[in-house]
């Protein structure tokens, strides 16, 4: 079995000349992963709603000579996600990596008190948008010699905390979606997995746990080696979850 540790050292060299799509790339984990993929030689297609954050990313990437294409987009614009696949096919004919990082927390509330519009937003961004990305980019991932798709999940799937209903349910649905897709492409070179970052210093974490001291949390940069390894052409795992806090895979 190929492990995260055994693929770490080869990751950077493997990314030169690749094309990577990263969602939620204007801040936090998505921003960090997009920047470091570009530093490793990948051309990053960076998706996010926040134009300013994308421009900051572009400035950093240009500063070290990397390449990025900025796509300001609301992931609930599903027609735009369809157009994205067509545009990437015209330009490159393939996508080597998809990092489905974007997500929303939704309300921390009793399930019976959640407004329908808030429930719908969480499901649209955390689940449906990722399905639409898979639908749009699947042919392009298959066209890569080693297509890799990695989606960010959460420990909330297993903890099932009271008042975290929309977020927990959406991440559980995401895991079911991703594992199903992984099994459907199992005979192809495409490998599809999920990644649980655990407690990381992000804006979403601060909103979820406002009383927590952010100085006790690690920053997103600590995730990069393991995320790189999970995107490596050398990785054989598929249809599984990599748990960063324990450094273990789970089904």
C-alpha positions as CSV (number, residue, x, y, z in Angstrom):
1,X,0.0,0.0,0.0
2,X,1.4,3.4,-0.9
3,X,1.4,5.8,2.0
4,X,1.4,9.5,2.4
5,X,4.9,9.4,3.9
6,X,6.4,7.4,1.0
7,X,5.2,9.8,-1.6
8,X,6.1,13.1,0.0
9,X,9.6,13.5,-1.4
10,X,8.6,13.0,-5.0
11,X,5.5,15.3,-5.0
12,X,7.1,18.6,-6.1
13,X,8.8,17.1,-9.2
14,X,5.7,15.3,-10.2
15,X,3.6,18.5,-10.4
16,X,5.7,20.4,-13.0
17,X,3.6,21.2,-16.0
18,X,0.4,19.9,-14.5
19,X,-3.0,21.6,-14.4
20,X,-4.8,21.9,-11.1
21,X,-8.2,23.2,-10.2
22,X,-8.6,24.4,-6.7
23,X,-11.9,25.7,-5.2
24,X,-12.1,28.1,-2.3
25,X,-8.7,29.5,-3.3
26,X,-9.1,33.0,-2.0
27,X,-8.2,32.2,1.6
28,X,-7.3,29.5,4.2
29,X,-6.5,26.0,3.0
30,X,-7.5,26.6,-0.6
31,X,-5.3,29.7,-0.9
32,X,-2.3,27.9,0.7
33,X,-2.7,24.7,-1.5
34,X,-3.1,26.8,-4.7
35,X,-0.1,28.9,-4.0
36,X,2.1,25.9,-3.2
37,X,0.9,23.9,-6.2
38,X,1.9,26.9,-8.4
39,X,5.2,27.0,-6.6
40,X,5.8,23.3,-7.4
41,X,5.2,24.0,-11.1
42,X,1.5,23.4,-11.6
43,X,-0.7,25.9,-13.5
44,X,-3.4,26.6,-11.0
45,X,-7.0,27.3,-12.0
46,X,-8.2,29.1,-8.8
47,X,-11.9,29.4,-8.1
48,X,-13.4,31.6,-5.4
49,X,-16.1,34.2,-4.8
50,X,-13.7,36.7,-3.3
51,X,-12.0,38.7,-6.1
52,X,-9.6,40.4,-3.7
53,X,-8.3,37.1,-2.3
54,X,-7.8,35.7,-5.8
55,X,-5.8,38.8,-6.8
56,X,-3.6,38.5,-3.7
57,X,-3.0,34.8,-4.7
58,X,-2.1,35.9,-8.3
59,X,0.3,38.5,-7.0
60,X,2.1,35.9,-4.9
61,X,2.2,33.3,-7.7
62,X,3.5,35.9,-10.2
63,X,6.1,36.9,-7.6
64,X,7.8,33.5,-7.8
65,X,7.2,33.0,-11.5
66,X,4.3,30.6,-11.3
67,X,1.1,30.5,-13.3
68,X,-2.5,30.9,-12.3
69,X,-5.9,31.4,-14.0
70,X,-8.3,33.3,-11.7
71,X,-12.0,32.3,-11.9
72,X,-14.2,34.5,-9.7
73,X,-17.3,32.3,-9.3
74,X,-20.1,31.4,-6.9
75,X,-20.1,27.6,-6.9
76,X,-23.9,27.7,-6.8
77,X,-23.7,28.9,-10.4
78,X,-23.9,25.4,-11.7
79,X,-24.1,26.4,-15.4
80,X,-20.8,28.2,-14.9
81,X,-19.2,25.0,-13.6
82,X,-20.3,23.3,-16.8
83,X,-18.7,26.1,-18.9
84,X,-15.5,25.7,-16.8
85,X,-15.0,22.1,-18.0
86,X,-15.5,23.2,-21.6
87,X,-13.1,26.1,-21.3
88,X,-10.4,23.9,-19.7
89,X,-10.8,21.3,-22.4
90,X,-10.3,23.9,-25.1
91,X,-7.1,25.2,-23.4
92,X,-5.5,22.1,-22.0
93,X,-7.5,19.1,-22.9
94,X,-7.1,17.7,-19.5
95,X,-7.1,18.4,-15.7
96,X,-4.4,16.6,-13.6
97,X,-5.7,17.6,-10.2
98,X,-9.0,18.8,-8.6
99,X,-8.9,20.0,-5.1
100,X,-12.5,20.5,-3.9
101,X,-11.8,22.7,-0.9
102,X,-14.6,25.3,-0.9
103,X,-17.3,24.9,1.8
104,X,-19.6,26.8,4.1
105,X,-20.3,26.2,7.7
106,X,-24.0,27.1,7.8
107,X,-25.9,27.8,11.0
108,X,-24.9,26.3,14.3
109,X,-28.5,25.6,15.4
110,X,-31.0,23.0,16.4
111,X,-32.0,21.1,13.2
112,X,-35.6,22.1,13.7
113,X,-34.7,25.8,13.7
114,X,-32.5,25.8,10.5
115,X,-34.1,28.1,7.9
116,X,-34.7,26.2,4.6
117,X,-32.6,28.8,2.6
118,X,-29.6,28.1,4.9
119,X,-30.0,24.4,4.6
120,X,-30.1,24.7,0.8
121,X,-27.0,26.9,0.7
122,X,-24.9,24.4,2.7
123,X,-26.0,21.5,0.6
124,X,-25.5,23.5,-2.7
125,X,-22.0,24.5,-1.9
126,X,-20.7,21.5,0.1
127,X,-22.4,18.7,-1.9
128,X,-24.1,19.7,-5.2
129,X,-21.3,22.0,-6.4
130,X,-18.8,19.2,-5.9
131,X,-21.0,16.8,-7.9
132,X,-21.3,19.4,-10.6
133,X,-17.5,19.7,-10.6
134,X,-17.1,16.0,-10.9
135,X,-19.7,16.0,-13.7
136,X,-17.9,18.8,-15.6
137,X,-14.3,17.7,-15.0
138,X,-14.5,13.9,-15.1
139,X,-13.6,13.6,-18.8
140,X,-10.6,15.9,-18.2
141,X,-9.4,13.9,-15.2
142,X,-9.6,10.7,-17.3
143,X,-7.6,12.4,-20.0
144,X,-4.7,12.9,-17.6
145,X,-2.1,10.2,-17.3
146,X,-2.6,10.3,-13.5
147,X,-5.8,12.3,-12.7
148,X,-6.2,13.0,-9.0
149,X,-9.2,14.4,-7.1
150,X,-9.1,15.3,-3.5
151,X,-12.1,16.7,-1.5
152,X,-11.9,18.3,1.9
153,X,-14.1,16.7,4.5
154,X,-14.4,17.1,8.3
155,X,-14.3,15.2,11.5
156,X,-17.9,16.4,12.0
157,X,-18.9,13.4,9.8
158,X,-18.1,11.0,12.7
159,X,-18.6,13.3,15.7
160,X,-22.2,14.2,14.7
161,X,-22.3,17.0,17.3
162,X,-25.6,18.5,18.4
163,X,-26.4,21.7,16.6
164,X,-24.0,21.0,13.7
165,X,-26.7,19.3,11.5
166,X,-26.4,21.1,8.1
167,X,-22.6,20.9,8.1
168,X,-22.3,17.4,9.4
169,X,-24.9,16.1,7.0
170,X,-23.4,17.8,4.0
171,X,-19.9,16.4,4.7
172,X,-21.3,12.9,5.2
173,X,-23.1,13.3,1.9
174,X,-19.8,14.5,0.3
175,X,-18.0,11.5,1.5
176,X,-20.7,9.2,0.1
177,X,-20.5,11.1,-3.2
178,X,-16.7,10.9,-3.5
179,X,-16.4,7.3,-2.5
180,X,-19.1,6.4,-5.1
181,X,-17.2,8.3,-7.8
182,X,-13.9,6.7,-6.8
183,X,-15.4,3.2,-7.3
184,X,-16.9,4.2,-10.6
185,X,-13.5,5.2,-12.0
186,X,-11.6,2.4,-10.2
187,X,-10.4,0.8,-13.5
188,X,-9.0,4.1,-14.8
189,X,-5.8,5.9,-13.7
190,X,-7.9,8.4,-11.8
191,X,-7.6,8.3,-8.0
192,X,-10.2,10.0,-5.8
193,X,-10.0,10.6,-2.1
194,X,-11.0,12.8,0.8
195,X,-8.8,14.7,3.3
196,X,-9.7,15.6,6.9
197,X,-7.5,18.5,8.0
198,X,-8.6,18.5,11.6
199,X,-8.3,21.7,13.7
200,X,-6.6,24.3,11.5
201,X,-6.5,28.1,11.9
202,X,-9.1,29.2,9.4
203,X,-11.9,31.8,9.2
204,X,-14.5,29.0,9.2
205,X,-13.0,27.5,12.4
206,X,-13.1,30.9,14.1
207,X,-16.8,31.3,13.2
208,X,-17.6,27.8,14.4
209,X,-15.7,28.1,17.7
210,X,-15.4,31.9,18.5
211,X,-14.1,31.2,22.0
212,X,-11.1,29.2,20.9
213,X,-7.7,30.7,21.1
214,X,-6.4,30.8,17.4
215,X,-2.8,30.7,18.6
216,X,-3.4,27.1,19.8
217,X,-4.1,26.0,16.2
218,X,-1.7,25.1,13.4
219,X,-1.8,27.1,10.1
220,X,-2.8,25.6,6.8
221,X,0.9,25.4,5.7
222,X,1.3,22.2,7.8
223,X,-1.1,20.4,5.6
224,X,0.7,20.9,2.3
225,X,3.1,17.9,2.4
226,X,0.3,15.5,3.1
227,X,-2.0,17.1,0.5
228,X,0.7,17.0,-2.1
229,X,1.3,13.3,-1.4
230,X,-2.5,12.7,-1.7
231,X,-2.3,14.3,-5.1
232,X,0.8,12.5,-6.2
233,X,0.8,10.2,-9.3
234,X,2.5,7.6,-7.1
235,X,-0.4,7.3,-4.7
236,X,-2.5,4.1,-5.1
237,X,-5.2,4.8,-2.5
238,X,-8.6,5.6,-3.8
239,X,-12.1,6.0,-2.3
240,X,-10.7,6.6,1.2
241,X,-10.3,9.4,3.8
242,X,-6.9,10.6,4.9
243,X,-7.1,11.9,8.5
244,X,-4.4,14.5,9.0
245,X,-4.5,14.6,12.9
246,X,-3.8,10.8,13.1
247,X,-1.8,10.5,9.8
248,X,-4.0,7.5,8.9
249,X,-6.3,6.4,6.1
250,X,-9.9,5.3,6.9
251,X,-12.7,3.9,4.8
